Amino acid sequence: MSMPSGMELVIIVIIVLLLFGGKKIPELAKGLGSGIRNFKKAIKEDDEEVANKPTEATDKKAEIPTQKEEIKNS
């Protein structure tokens, strides 16, 4: 599927204007922009949470005492 040509874009814009009216278009665009911004923010927060979360390997390593630690504790 290729990108729509100039005439197809004009027809799409006319149909959108007829369906929603000129006053609703800015509100729809604002809502769409807000949704995209919130989505990106949520993804960024998820990535930061995953990066800061310790892995199982580091947890297990901290739980298992080494031989030197066992000798010191004895």
CHARMM internal coordinates of N, CA and C (Angstrom, degrees):
IC EDIT
DIST 1 N 1 CA 1.4336
DIST 1 CA 1 C 1.5266
ANGL 1 N 1 CA 1 C 108.00
DIST 1 C 2 N 1.2969
ANGL 1 CA 1 C 2 N 116.06
DIHE 1 N 1 CA 1 C 2 N 126.13
DIST 2 N 2 CA 1.4527
ANGL 1 C 2 N 2 CA 120.56
DIHE 1 CA 1 C 2 N 2 CA -178.14
DIST 2 CA 2 C 1.5255
ANGL 2 N 2 CA 2 C 110.88
DIHE 1 C 2 N 2 CA 2 C -97.22
DIST 2 C 3 N 1.3023
ANGL 2 CA 2 C 3 N 115.16
DIHE 2 N 2 CA 2 C 3 N 171.33
DIST 3 N 3 CA 1.4662
ANGL 2 C 3 N 3 CA 121.19
DIHE 2 CA 2 C 3 N 3 CA 178.83
DIST 3 CA 3 C 1.5285
ANGL 3 N 3 CA 3 C 109.28
DIHE 2 C 3 N 3 CA 3 C -68.39
DIST 3 C 4 N 1.3301
ANGL 3 CA 3 C 4 N 116.68
DIHE 3 N 3 CA 3 C 4 N 144.77
DIST 4 N 4 CA 1.4659
ANGL 3 C 4 N 4 CA 119.10
DIHE 3 CA 3 C 4 N 4 CA 178.05
DIST 4 CA 4 C 1.5276
ANGL 4 N 4 CA 4 C 111.09
DIHE 3 C 4 N 4 CA 4 C -66.37
DIST 4 C 5 N 1.3327
ANGL 4 CA 4 C 5 N 114.95
DIHE 4 N 4 CA 4 C 5 N 144.70
DIST 5 N 5 CA 1.4641
ANGL 4 C 5 N 5 CA 119.94
DIHE 4 CA 4 C 5 N 5 CA 179.50
DIST 5 CA 5 C 1.5284
ANGL 5 N 5 CA 5 C 109.74
DIHE 4 C 5 N 5 CA 5 C -77.21
DIST 5 C 6 N 1.3130
ANGL 5 CA 5 C 6 N 116.48
DIHE 5 N 5 CA 5 C 6 N 179.78
DIST 6 N 6 CA 1.4560
ANGL 5 C 6 N 6 CA 122.14
DIHE 5 CA 5 C 6 N 6 CA -178.20
DIST 6 CA 6 C 1.5160
ANGL 6 N 6 CA 6 C 112.80
DIHE 5 C 6 N 6 CA 6 C -59.75
DIST 6 C 7 N 1.3335
ANGL 6 CA 6 C 7 N 117.07
DIHE 6 N 6 CA 6 C 7 N -44.93
DIST 7 N 7 CA 1.4643
ANGL 6 C 7 N 7 CA 120.74
DIHE 6 CA 6 C 7 N 7 CA -178.45
DIST 7 CA 7 C 1.5306
ANGL 7 N 7 CA 7 C 111.01
DIHE 6 C 7 N 7 CA 7 C -67.19
DIST 7 C 8 N 1.3160
ANGL 7 CA 7 C 8 N 117.40
DIHE 7 N 7 CA 7 C 8 N -37.23
DIST 8 N 8 CA 1.4678
ANGL 7 C 8 N 8 CA 121.06
DIHE 7 CA 7 C 8 N 8 CA 178.29
DIST 8 CA 8 C 1.5324
ANGL 8 N 8 CA 8 C 110.69
DIHE 7 C 8 N 8 CA 8 C -66.12
DIST 8 C 9 N 1.3262
ANGL 8 CA 8 C 9 N 116.97
DIHE 8 N 8 CA 8 C 9 N -38.91
DIST 9 N 9 CA 1.4671
ANGL 8 C 9 N 9 CA 120.31
DIHE 8 CA 8 C 9 N 9 CA 177.33
DIST 9 CA 9 C 1.5265
ANGL 9 N 9 CA 9 C 111.25
DIHE 8 C 9 N 9 CA 9 C -63.55
DIST 9 C 10 N 1.3279
ANGL 9 CA 9 C 10 N 117.07
DIHE 9 N 9 CA 9 C 10 N -39.84
DIST 10 N 10 CA 1.4639
ANGL 9 C 10 N 10 CA 121.28
DIHE 9 CA 9 C 10 N 10 CA 178.90
DIST 10 CA 10 C 1.5200
ANGL 10 N 10 CA 10 C 109.80
DIHE 9 C 10 N 10 CA 10 C -62.69
DIST 10 C 11 N 1.3181
ANGL 10 CA 10 C 11 N 117.36
DIHE 10 N 10 CA 10 C 11 N -42.87
DIST 11 N 11 CA 1.4683
ANGL 10 C 11 N 11 CA 121.61
DIHE 10 CA 10 C 11 N 11 CA 179.83
DIST 11 CA 11 C 1.5309
ANGL 11 N 11 CA 11 C 110.06
DIHE 10 C 11 N 11 CA 11 C -64.70
DIST 11 C 12 N 1.3333
ANGL 11 CA 11 C 12 N 117.38
DIHE 11 N 11 CA 11 C 12 N -41.14
DIST 12 N 12 CA 1.4633
ANGL 11 C 12 N 12 CA 121.01
DIHE 11 CA 11 C 12 N 12 CA 179.14
DIST 12 CA 12 C 1.5208
ANGL 12 N 12 CA 12 C 110.26
DIHE 11 C 12 N 12 CA 12 C -63.40
DIST 12 C 13 N 1.3262
ANGL 12 CA 12 C 13 N 117.96
DIHE 12 N 12 CA 12 C 13 N -43.40
DIST 13 N 13 CA 1.4597
ANGL 12 C 13 N 13 CA 122.02
DIHE 12 CA 12 C 13 N 13 CA 179.84
DIST 13 CA 13 C 1.5239
ANGL 13 N 13 CA 13 C 110.43
DIHE 12 C 13 N 13 CA 13 C -63.24
DIST 13 C 14 N 1.3194
ANGL 13 CA 13 C 14 N 117.28
DIHE 13 N 13 CA 13 C 14 N -41.74
DIST 14 N 14 CA 1.4748
ANGL 13 C 14 N 14 CA 120.99
DIHE 13 CA 13 C 14 N 14 CA 179.10
DIST 14 CA 14 C 1.5264
ANGL 14 N 14 CA 14 C 110.39
DIHE 13 C 14 N 14 CA 14 C -63.21
DIST 14 C 15 N 1.3139
ANGL 14 CA 14 C 15 N 117.22
DIHE 14 N 14 CA 14 C 15 N -43.08
DIST 15 N 15 CA 1.4695
ANGL 14 C 15 N 15 CA 120.96
DIHE 14 CA 14 C 15 N 15 CA 179.75
DIST 15 CA 15 C 1.5269
ANGL 15 N 15 CA 15 C 110.24
DIHE 14 C 15 N 15 CA 15 C -63.52
DIST 15 C 16 N 1.3409
ANGL 15 CA 15 C 16 N 117.58
DIHE 15 N 15 CA 15 C 16 N -43.24
DIST 16 N 16 CA 1.4656
ANGL 15 C 16 N 16 CA 121.14
DIHE 15 CA 15 C 16 N 16 CA 178.97
DIST 16 CA 16 C 1.5266
ANGL 16 N 16 CA 16 C 110.50
DIHE 15 C 16 N 16 CA 16 C -62.59
DIST 16 C 17 N 1.3201
ANGL 16 CA 16 C 17 N 116.77
DIHE 16 N 16 CA 16 C 17 N -42.74
DIST 17 N 17 CA 1.4675
ANGL 16 C 17 N 17 CA 120.42
DIHE 16 CA 16 C 17 N 17 CA 178.01
DIST 17 CA 17 C 1.5220
ANGL 17 N 17 CA 17 C 111.59
DIHE 16 C 17 N 17 CA 17 C -62.07
DIST 17 C 18 N 1.3174
ANGL 17 CA 17 C 18 N 116.56
DIHE 17 N 17 CA 17 C 18 N -40.42
DIST 18 N 18 CA 1.4646
ANGL 17 C 18 N 18 CA 120.03
DIHE 17 CA 17 C 18 N 18 CA 179.41
DIST 18 CA 18 C 1.5268
ANGL 18 N 18 CA 18 C 111.59
DIHE 17 C 18 N 18 CA 18 C -67.52
DIST 18 C 19 N 1.3188
ANGL 18 CA 18 C 19 N 116.72
DIHE 18 N 18 CA 18 C 19 N -39.03
DIST 19 N 19 CA 1.4641
ANGL 18 C 19 N 19 CA 120.37
DIHE 18 CA 18 C 19 N 19 CA -177.77
DIST 19 CA 19 C 1.5273
ANGL 19 N 19 CA 19 C 112.42
DIHE 18 C 19 N 19 CA 19 C -72.46
DIST 19 C 20 N 1.3175
ANGL 19 CA 19 C 20 N 117.17
DIHE 19 N 19 CA 19 C 20 N -44.76
DIST 20 N 20 CA 1.4552
ANGL 19 C 20 N 20 CA 120.22
DIHE 19 CA 19 C 20 N 20 CA -171.91
DIST 20 CA 20 C 1.5268
ANGL 20 N 20 CA 20 C 114.07
DIHE 19 C 20 N 20 CA 20 C -105.00
DIST 20 C 21 N 1.2925
ANGL 20 CA 20 C 21 N 118.46
DIHE 20 N 20 CA 20 C 21 N -22.35
DIST 21 N 21 CA 1.4594
ANGL 20 C 21 N 21 CA 120.84
DIHE 20 CA 20 C 21 N 21 CA -177.85
DIST 21 CA 21 C 1.5209
ANGL 21 N 21 CA 21 C 110.92
DIHE 20 C 21 N 21 CA 21 C 83.31
DIST 21 C 22 N 1.3114
ANGL 21 CA 21 C 22 N 116.25
DIHE 21 N 21 CA 21 C 22 N 157.97
DIST 22 N 22 CA 1.4553
ANGL 21 C 22 N 22 CA 121.78
DIHE 21 CA 21 C 22 N 22 CA -176.00
DIST 22 CA 22 C 1.5164
ANGL 22 N 22 CA 22 C 113.89
DIHE 21 C 22 N 22 CA 22 C -66.48
DIST 22 C 23 N 1.3273
ANGL 22 CA 22 C 23 N 117.87
DIHE 22 N 22 CA 22 C 23 N -30.24
DIST 23 N 23 CA 1.4678
ANGL 22 C 23 N 23 CA 120.46
DIHE 22 CA 22 C 23 N 23 CA -176.98
DIST 23 CA 23 C 1.5234
ANGL 23 N 23 CA 23 C 112.49
DIHE 22 C 23 N 23 CA 23 C -77.40
DIST 23 C 24 N 1.3203
ANGL 23 CA 23 C 24 N 117.65
DIHE 23 N 23 CA 23 C 24 N -27.54
DIST 24 N 24 CA 1.4631
ANGL 23 C 24 N 24 CA 120.89
DIHE 23 CA 23 C 24 N 24 CA -176.80
DIST 24 CA 24 C 1.5331
ANGL 24 N 24 CA 24 C 112.71
DIHE 23 C 24 N 24 CA 24 C -82.69
DIST 24 C 25 N 1.3114
ANGL 24 CA 24 C 25 N 118.04
DIHE 24 N 24 CA 24 C 25 N -23.27
DIST 25 N 25 CA 1.4601
ANGL 24 C 25 N 25 CA 121.45
DIHE 24 CA 24 C 25 N 25 CA -175.66
DIST 25 CA 25 C 1.5344
ANGL 25 N 25 CA 25 C 111.48
DIHE 24 C 25 N 25 CA 25 C -58.94
DIST 25 C 26 N 1.3449
ANGL 25 CA 25 C 26 N 120.50
DIHE 25 N 25 CA 25 C 26 N -49.20
DIST 26 N 26 CA 1.4729
ANGL 25 C 26 N 26 CA 118.73
DIHE 25 CA 25 C 26 N 26 CA 178.70
DIST 26 CA 26 C 1.5280
ANGL 26 N 26 CA 26 C 112.87
DIHE 25 C 26 N 26 CA 26 C -60.69
DIST 26 C 27 N 1.3240
ANGL 26 CA 26 C 27 N 117.55
DIHE 26 N 26 CA 26 C 27 N -36.64
DIST 27 N 27 CA 1.4676
ANGL 26 C 27 N 27 CA 120.50
DIHE 26 CA 26 C 27 N 27 CA 178.02
DIST 27 CA 27 C 1.5252
ANGL 27 N 27 CA 27 C 111.01
DIHE 26 C 27 N 27 CA 27 C -65.23
DIST 27 C 28 N 1.3337
ANGL 27 CA 27 C 28 N 116.29
DIHE 27 N 27 CA 27 C 28 N -41.14
DIST 28 N 28 CA 1.4623
ANGL 27 C 28 N 28 CA 120.14
DIHE 27 CA 27 C 28 N 28 CA 178.23
DIST 28 CA 28 C 1.5226
ANGL 28 N 28 CA 28 C 110.97
DIHE 27 C 28 N 28 CA 28 C -64.83
DIST 28 C 29 N 1.3222
ANGL 28 CA 28 C 29 N 116.86
DIHE 28 N 28 CA 28 C 29 N -42.48
DIST 29 N 29 CA 1.4670
ANGL 28 C 29 N 29 CA 120.85
DIHE 28 CA 28 C 29 N 29 CA 179.63
DIST 29 CA 29 C 1.5266
ANGL 29 N 29 CA 29 C 110.48
DIHE 28 C 29 N 29 CA 29 C -64.65
DIST 29 C 30 N 1.3305
ANGL 29 CA 29 C 30 N 116.56
DIHE 29 N 29 CA 29 C 30 N -40.91
DIST 30 N 30 CA 1.4652
ANGL 29 C 30 N 30 CA 120.52
DIHE 29 CA 29 C 30 N 30 CA 178.71
DIST 30 CA 30 C 1.5235
ANGL 30 N 30 CA 30 C 110.72
DIHE 29 C 30 N 30 CA 30 C -63.00
DIST 30 C 31 N 1.3201
ANGL 30 CA 30 C 31 N 116.81
DIHE 30 N 30 CA 30 C 31 N -43.94
DIST 31 N 31 CA 1.4625
ANGL 30 C 31 N 31 CA 120.98
DIHE 30 CA 30 C 31 N 31 CA 178.21
DIST 31 CA 31 C 1.5159
ANGL 31 N 31 CA 31 C 112.09
DIHE 30 C 31 N 31 CA 31 C -63.79
DIST 31 C 32 N 1.3189
ANGL 31 CA 31 C 32 N 116.28
DIHE 31 N 31 CA 31 C 32 N -40.01
DIST 32 N 32 CA 1.4639
ANGL 31 C 32 N 32 CA 120.59
DIHE 31 CA 31 C 32 N 32 CA 178.84
DIST 32 CA 32 C 1.5245
ANGL 32 N 32 CA 32 C 110.18
DIHE 31 C 32 N 32 CA 32 C -65.10
DIST 32 C 33 N 1.3340
ANGL 32 CA 32 C 33 N 116.80
DIHE 32 N 32 CA 32 C 33 N -44.28
DIST 33 N 33 CA 1.4607
ANGL 32 C 33 N 33 CA 120.64
DIHE 32 CA 32 C 33 N 33 CA 178.53
DIST 33 CA 33 C 1.5157
ANGL 33 N 33 CA 33 C 111.88
DIHE 32 C 33 N 33 CA 33 C -62.54
DIST 33 C 34 N 1.3150
ANGL 33 CA 33 C 34 N 116.68
DIHE 33 N 33 CA 33 C 34 N -41.23
DIST 34 N 34 CA 1.4592
ANGL 33 C 34 N 34 CA 121.57
DIHE 33 CA 33 C 34 N 34 CA 178.34
DIST 34 CA 34 C 1.5268
ANGL 34 N 34 CA 34 C 110.56
DIHE 33 C 34 N 34 CA 34 C -63.18
DIST 34 C 35 N 1.3118
ANGL 34 CA 34 C 35 N 116.53
DIHE 34 N 34 CA 34 C 35 N -42.02
DIST 35 N 35 CA 1.4641
ANGL 34 C 35 N 35 CA 120.12
DIHE 34 CA 34 C 35 N 35 CA 178.84
DIST 35 CA 35 C 1.5110
ANGL 35 N 35 CA 35 C 112.31
DIHE 34 C 35 N 35 CA 35 C -63.85
DIST 35 C 36 N 1.3222
ANGL 35 CA 35 C 36 N 116.96
DIHE 35 N 35 CA 35 C 36 N -42.27
DIST 36 N 36 CA 1.4628
ANGL 35 C 36 N 36 CA 120.90
DIHE 35 CA 35 C 36 N 36 CA 179.04
DIST 36 CA 36 C 1.5270
ANGL 36 N 36 CA 36 C 110.33
DIHE 35 C 36 N 36 CA 36 C -65.22
DIST 36 C 37 N 1.3281
ANGL 36 CA 36 C 37 N 117.27
DIHE 36 N 36 CA 36 C 37 N -41.68
DIST 37 N 37 CA 1.4699
ANGL 36 C 37 N 37 CA 121.86
DIHE 36 CA 36 C 37 N 37 CA 179.34
DIST 37 CA 37 C 1.5313
ANGL 37 N 37 CA 37 C 110.44
DIHE 36 C 37 N 37 CA 37 C -62.18
DIST 37 C 38 N 1.3419
ANGL 37 CA 37 C 38 N 117.25
DIHE 37 N 37 CA 37 C 38 N -44.75
DIST 38 N 38 CA 1.4700
ANGL 37 C 38 N 38 CA 120.64
DIHE 37 CA 37 C 38 N 38 CA 178.70
DIST 38 CA 38 C 1.5129
ANGL 38 N 38 CA 38 C 111.71
DIHE 37 C 38 N 38 CA 38 C -64.38
DIST 38 C 39 N 1.3293
ANGL 38 CA 38 C 39 N 116.80
DIHE 38 N 38 CA 38 C 39 N -37.77
DIST 39 N 39 CA 1.4604
ANGL 38 C 39 N 39 CA 121.33
DIHE 38 CA 38 C 39 N 39 CA 179.00
DIST 39 CA 39 C 1.5264
ANGL 39 N 39 CA 39 C 110.21
DIHE 38 C 39 N 39 CA 39 C -64.07
DIST 39 C 40 N 1.3353
ANGL 39 CA 39 C 40 N 117.40
DIHE 39 N 39 CA 39 C 40 N -46.32
DIST 40 N 40 CA 1.4561
ANGL 39 C 40 N 40 CA 121.04
DIHE 39 CA 39 C 40 N 40 CA 179.07
DIST 40 CA 40 C 1.5214
ANGL 40 N 40 CA 40 C 111.32
DIHE 39 C 40 N 40 CA 40 C -63.10
DIST 40 C 41 N 1.3365
ANGL 40 CA 40 C 41 N 116.57
DIHE 40 N 40 CA 40 C 41 N -39.29
DIST 41 N 41 CA 1.4618
ANGL 40 C 41 N 41 CA 121.02
DIHE 40 CA 40 C 41 N 41 CA 178.73
DIST 41 CA 41 C 1.5287
ANGL 41 N 41 CA 41 C 110.89
DIHE 40 C 41 N 41 CA 41 C -63.11
DIST 41 C 42 N 1.3286
ANGL 41 CA 41 C 42 N 116.49
DIHE 41 N 41 CA 41 C 42 N -42.38
DIST 42 N 42 CA 1.4665
ANGL 41 C 42 N 42 CA 120.66
DIHE 41 CA 41 C 42 N 42 CA 179.49
DIST 42 CA 42 C 1.5242
ANGL 42 N 42 CA 42 C 111.17
DIHE 41 C 42 N 42 CA 42 C -64.87
DIST 42 C 43 N 1.3260
ANGL 42 CA 42 C 43 N 116.76
DIHE 42 N 42 CA 42 C 43 N -40.10
DIST 43 N 43 CA 1.4636
ANGL 42 C 43 N 43 CA 120.14
DIHE 42 CA 42 C 43 N 43 CA 178.44
DIST 43 CA 43 C 1.5191
ANGL 43 N 43 CA 43 C 110.39
DIHE 42 C 43 N 43 CA 43 C -64.55
DIST 43 C 44 N 1.3410
ANGL 43 CA 43 C 44 N 116.89
DIHE 43 N 43 CA 43 C 44 N -42.83
DIST 44 N 44 CA 1.4583
ANGL 43 C 44 N 44 CA 121.02
DIHE 43 CA 43 C 44 N 44 CA 179.84
DIST 44 CA 44 C 1.5282
ANGL 44 N 44 CA 44 C 110.44
DIHE 43 C 44 N 44 CA 44 C -62.78
DIST 44 C 45 N 1.3401
ANGL 44 CA 44 C 45 N 117.26
DIHE 44 N 44 CA 44 C 45 N -43.16
DIST 45 N 45 CA 1.4650
ANGL 44 C 45 N 45 CA 120.62
DIHE 44 CA 44 C 45 N 45 CA 178.87
DIST 45 CA 45 C 1.5200
ANGL 45 N 45 CA 45 C 111.11
DIHE 44 C 45 N 45 CA 45 C -63.67
DIST 45 C 46 N 1.3280
ANGL 45 CA 45 C 46 N 117.07
DIHE 45 N 45 CA 45 C 46 N -39.40
DIST 46 N 46 CA 1.4615
ANGL 45 C 46 N 46 CA 120.91
DIHE 45 CA 45 C 46 N 46 CA 177.61
DIST 46 CA 46 C 1.5253
ANGL 46 N 46 CA 46 C 111.02
DIHE 45 C 46 N 46 CA 46 C -62.90
DIST 46 C 47 N 1.3384
ANGL 46 CA 46 C 47 N 116.28
DIHE 46 N 46 CA 46 C 47 N -44.80
DIST 47 N 47 CA 1.4619
ANGL 46 C 47 N 47 CA 120.14
DIHE 46 CA 46 C 47 N 47 CA 179.47
DIST 47 CA 47 C 1.5195
ANGL 47 N 47 CA 47 C 111.38
DIHE 46 C 47 N 47 CA 47 C -62.06
DIST 47 C 48 N 1.3343
ANGL 47 CA 47 C 48 N 117.20
DIHE 47 N 47 CA 47 C 48 N -41.19
DIST 48 N 48 CA 1.4580
ANGL 47 C 48 N 48 CA 120.50
DIHE 47 CA 47 C 48 N 48 CA 178.54
DIST 48 CA 48 C 1.5201
ANGL 48 N 48 CA 48 C 110.98
DIHE 47 C 48 N 48 CA 48 C -66.06
DIST 48 C 49 N 1.3261
ANGL 48 CA 48 C 49 N 117.30
DIHE 48 N 48 CA 48 C 49 N -38.56
DIST 49 N 49 CA 1.4634
ANGL 48 C 49 N 49 CA 121.42
DIHE 48 CA 48 C 49 N 49 CA 179.58
DIST 49 CA 49 C 1.5253
ANGL 49 N 49 CA 49 C 110.61
DIHE 48 C 49 N 49 CA 49 C -64.90
DIST 49 C 50 N 1.3235
ANGL 49 CA 49 C 50 N 116.71
DIHE 49 N 49 CA 49 C 50 N -41.83
DIST 50 N 50 CA 1.4599
ANGL 49 C 50 N 50 CA 120.91
DIHE 49 CA 49 C 50 N 50 CA 179.59
DIST 50 CA 50 C 1.5249
ANGL 50 N 50 CA 50 C 109.98
DIHE 49 C 50 N 50 CA 50 C -67.23
DIST 50 C 51 N 1.3316
ANGL 50 CA 50 C 51 N 117.20
DIHE 50 N 50 CA 50 C 51 N -39.20
DIST 51 N 51 CA 1.4630
ANGL 50 C 51 N 51 CA 120.86
DIHE 50 CA 50 C 51 N 51 CA -179.13
DIST 51 CA 51 C 1.5285
ANGL 51 N 51 CA 51 C 111.02
DIHE 50 C 51 N 51 CA 51 C -67.71
DIST 51 C 52 N 1.3202
ANGL 51 CA 51 C 52 N 117.93
DIHE 51 N 51 CA 51 C 52 N -33.68
DIST 52 N 52 CA 1.4606
ANGL 51 C 52 N 52 CA 121.08
DIHE 51 CA 51 C 52 N 52 CA -178.06
DIST 52 CA 52 C 1.5193
ANGL 52 N 52 CA 52 C 113.72
DIHE 51 C 52 N 52 CA 52 C -87.27
DIST 52 C 53 N 1.3215
ANGL 52 CA 52 C 53 N 117.37
DIHE 52 N 52 CA 52 C 53 N -13.32
DIST 53 N 53 CA 1.4651
ANGL 52 C 53 N 53 CA 121.07
DIHE 52 CA 52 C 53 N 53 CA -178.11
DIST 53 CA 53 C 1.5292
ANGL 53 N 53 CA 53 C 109.30
DIHE 52 C 53 N 53 CA 53 C -77.56
DIST 53 C 54 N 1.3430
ANGL 53 CA 53 C 54 N 117.39
DIHE 53 N 53 CA 53 C 54 N 128.92
DIST 54 N 54 CA 1.4663
ANGL 53 C 54 N 54 CA 118.95
DIHE 53 CA 53 C 54 N 54 CA 178.22
DIST 54 CA 54 C 1.5228
ANGL 54 N 54 CA 54 C 110.13
DIHE 53 C 54 N 54 CA 54 C -69.22
DIST 54 C 55 N 1.3107
ANGL 54 CA 54 C 55 N 115.40
DIHE 54 N 54 CA 54 C 55 N 147.64
DIST 55 N 55 CA 1.4627
ANGL 54 C 55 N 55 CA 120.08
DIHE 54 CA 54 C 55 N 55 CA -179.54
DIST 55 CA 55 C 1.5156
ANGL 55 N 55 CA 55 C 109.82
DIHE 54 C 55 N 55 CA 55 C -83.92
DIST 55 C 56 N 1.3242
ANGL 55 CA 55 C 56 N 116.27
DIHE 55 N 55 CA 55 C 56 N 167.37
DIST 56 N 56 CA 1.4658
ANGL 55 C 56 N 56 CA 120.95
DIHE 55 CA 55 C 56 N 56 CA 179.70
DIST 56 CA 56 C 1.5170
ANGL 56 N 56 CA 56 C 110.99
DIHE 55 C 56 N 56 CA 56 C -63.93
DIST 56 C 57 N 1.3257
ANGL 56 CA 56 C 57 N 116.59
DIHE 56 N 56 CA 56 C 57 N -35.63
DIST 57 N 57 CA 1.4631
ANGL 56 C 57 N 57 CA 120.22
DIHE 56 CA 56 C 57 N 57 CA -177.94
DIST 57 CA 57 C 1.5202
ANGL 57 N 57 CA 57 C 110.63
DIHE 56 C 57 N 57 CA 57 C -62.71
DIST 57 C 58 N 1.3131
ANGL 57 CA 57 C 58 N 118.06
DIHE 57 N 57 CA 57 C 58 N -41.34
DIST 58 N 58 CA 1.4648
ANGL 57 C 58 N 58 CA 119.26
DIHE 57 CA 57 C 58 N 58 CA 179.85
DIST 58 CA 58 C 1.5181
ANGL 58 N 58 CA 58 C 110.40
DIHE 57 C 58 N 58 CA 58 C -71.06
DIST 58 C 59 N 1.3428
ANGL 58 CA 58 C 59 N 118.19
DIHE 58 N 58 CA 58 C 59 N -33.24
DIST 59 N 59 CA 1.4624
ANGL 58 C 59 N 59 CA 120.82
DIHE 58 CA 58 C 59 N 59 CA 176.97
DIST 59 CA 59 C 1.5201
ANGL 59 N 59 CA 59 C 110.92
DIHE 58 C 59 N 59 CA 59 C -64.85
DIST 59 C 60 N 1.3220
ANGL 59 CA 59 C 60 N 116.69
DIHE 59 N 59 CA 59 C 60 N -45.22
DIST 60 N 60 CA 1.4529
ANGL 59 C 60 N 60 CA 120.49
DIHE 59 CA 59 C 60 N 60 CA -178.76
DIST 60 CA 60 C 1.5244
ANGL 60 N 60 CA 60 C 110.54
DIHE 59 C 60 N 60 CA 60 C -67.20
DIST 60 C 61 N 1.3172
ANGL 60 CA 60 C 61 N 115.86
DIHE 60 N 60 CA 60 C 61 N -37.42
DIST 61 N 61 CA 1.4546
ANGL 60 C 61 N 61 CA 119.93
DIHE 60 CA 60 C 61 N 61 CA -179.85
DIST 61 CA 61 C 1.5285
ANGL 61 N 61 CA 61 C 110.31
DIHE 60 C 61 N 61 CA 61 C -63.04
DIST 61 C 62 N 1.3092
ANGL 61 CA 61 C 62 N 116.71
DIHE 61 N 61 CA 61 C 62 N -37.18
DIST 62 N 62 CA 1.4601
ANGL 61 C 62 N 62 CA 120.44
DIHE 61 CA 61 C 62 N 62 CA -179.94
DIST 62 CA 62 C 1.5252
ANGL 62 N 62 CA 62 C 111.45
DIHE 61 C 62 N 62 CA 62 C -71.81
DIST 62 C 63 N 1.3205
ANGL 62 CA 62 C 63 N 118.00
DIHE 62 N 62 CA 62 C 63 N -28.33
DIST 63 N 63 CA 1.4630
ANGL 62 C 63 N 63 CA 121.62
DIHE 62 CA 62 C 63 N 63 CA -177.55
DIST 63 CA 63 C 1.5235
ANGL 63 N 63 CA 63 C 112.46
DIHE 62 C 63 N 63 CA 63 C -79.86
DIST 63 C 64 N 1.3194
ANGL 63 CA 63 C 64 N 117.82
DIHE 63 N 63 CA 63 C 64 N -31.47
DIST 64 N 64 CA 1.4583
ANGL 63 C 64 N 64 CA 121.65
DIHE 63 CA 63 C 64 N 64 CA -174.99
DIST 64 CA 64 C 1.5304
ANGL 64 N 64 CA 64 C 108.97
DIHE 63 C 64 N 64 CA 64 C -88.89
DIST 64 C 65 N 1.3413
ANGL 64 CA 64 C 65 N 117.57
DIHE 64 N 64 CA 64 C 65 N 115.86
DIST 65 N 65 CA 1.4687
ANGL 64 C 65 N 65 CA 119.43
DIHE 64 CA 64 C 65 N 65 CA 179.56
DIST 65 CA 65 C 1.5288
ANGL 65 N 65 CA 65 C 110.35
DIHE 64 C 65 N 65 CA 65 C -74.11
DIST 65 C 66 N 1.2957
ANGL 65 CA 65 C 66 N 116.30
DIHE 65 N 65 CA 65 C 66 N 147.31
DIST 66 N 66 CA 1.4561
ANGL 65 C 66 N 66 CA 120.72
DIHE 65 CA 65 C 66 N 66 CA 177.68
DIST 66 CA 66 C 1.5203
ANGL 66 N 66 CA 66 C 108.69
DIHE 65 C 66 N 66 CA 66 C -83.12
DIST 66 C 67 N 1.3110
ANGL 66 CA 66 C 67 N 116.81
DIHE 66 N 66 CA 66 C 67 N 169.86
DIST 67 N 67 CA 1.4622
ANGL 66 C 67 N 67 CA 120.98
DIHE 66 CA 66 C 67 N 67 CA -179.38
DIST 67 CA 67 C 1.5279
ANGL 67 N 67 CA 67 C 110.77
DIHE 66 C 67 N 67 CA 67 C -63.74
DIST 67 C 68 N 1.3325
ANGL 67 CA 67 C 68 N 116.66
DIHE 67 N 67 CA 67 C 68 N -37.09
DIST 68 N 68 CA 1.4607
ANGL 67 C 68 N 68 CA 119.77
DIHE 67 CA 67 C 68 N 68 CA 179.82
DIST 68 CA 68 C 1.5222
ANGL 68 N 68 CA 68 C 110.36
DIHE 67 C 68 N 68 CA 68 C -64.80
DIST 68 C 69 N 1.3391
ANGL 68 CA 68 C 69 N 116.98
DIHE 68 N 68 CA 68 C 69 N -40.37
DIST 69 N 69 CA 1.4620
ANGL 68 C 69 N 69 CA 120.33
DIHE 68 CA 68 C 69 N 69 CA 179.28
DIST 69 CA 69 C 1.5302
ANGL 69 N 69 CA 69 C 110.96
DIHE 68 C 69 N 69 CA 69 C -66.11
DIST 69 C 70 N 1.3279
ANGL 69 CA 69 C 70 N 117.21
DIHE 69 N 69 CA 69 C 70 N -36.68
DIST 70 N 70 CA 1.4616
ANGL 69 C 70 N 70 CA 120.74
DIHE 69 CA 69 C 70 N 70 CA 179.02
DIST 70 CA 70 C 1.5239
ANGL 70 N 70 CA 70 C 110.21
DIHE 69 C 70 N 70 CA 70 C -65.39
DIST 70 C 71 N 1.3345
ANGL 70 CA 70 C 71 N 117.57
DIHE 70 N 70 CA 70 C 71 N -39.95
DIST 71 N 71 CA 1.4606
ANGL 70 C 71 N 71 CA 121.61
DIHE 70 CA 70 C 71 N 71 CA -179.51
DIST 71 CA 71 C 1.5161
ANGL 71 N 71 CA 71 C 109.22
DIHE 70 C 71 N 71 CA 71 C -66.71
DIST 71 C 72 N 1.3489
ANGL 71 CA 71 C 72 N 117.28
DIHE 71 N 71 CA 71 C 72 N -41.55
DIST 72 N 72 CA 1.4589
ANGL 71 C 72 N 72 CA 120.96
DIHE 71 CA 71 C 72 N 72 CA 179.66
DIST 72 CA 72 C 1.5239
ANGL 72 N 72 CA 72 C 111.22
DIHE 71 C 72 N 72 CA 72 C -63.51
DIST 72 C 73 N 1.3299
ANGL 72 CA 72 C 73 N 117.35
DIHE 72 N 72 CA 72 C 73 N -38.25
DIST 73 N 73 CA 1.4480
ANGL 72 C 73 N 73 CA 121.59
DIHE 72 CA 72 C 73 N 73 CA -177.35
DIST 73 CA 73 C 1.5261
ANGL 73 N 73 CA 73 C 112.59
DIHE 72 C 73 N 73 CA 73 C -76.33
DIST 73 C 74 N 1.3119
ANGL 73 CA 73 C 74 N 117.96
DIHE 73 N 73 CA 73 C 74 N -18.39
DIST 74 N 74 CA 1.4711
ANGL 73 C 74 N 74 CA 121.29
DIHE 73 CA 73 C 74 N 74 CA -178.12
DIST 74 CA 74 C 1.4826
ANGL 74 N 74 CA 74 C 114.01
DIHE 73 C 74 N 74 CA 74 C -77.29
END
COOR INIT
IC SEED 1 N 1 CA 1 C
IC BUILD
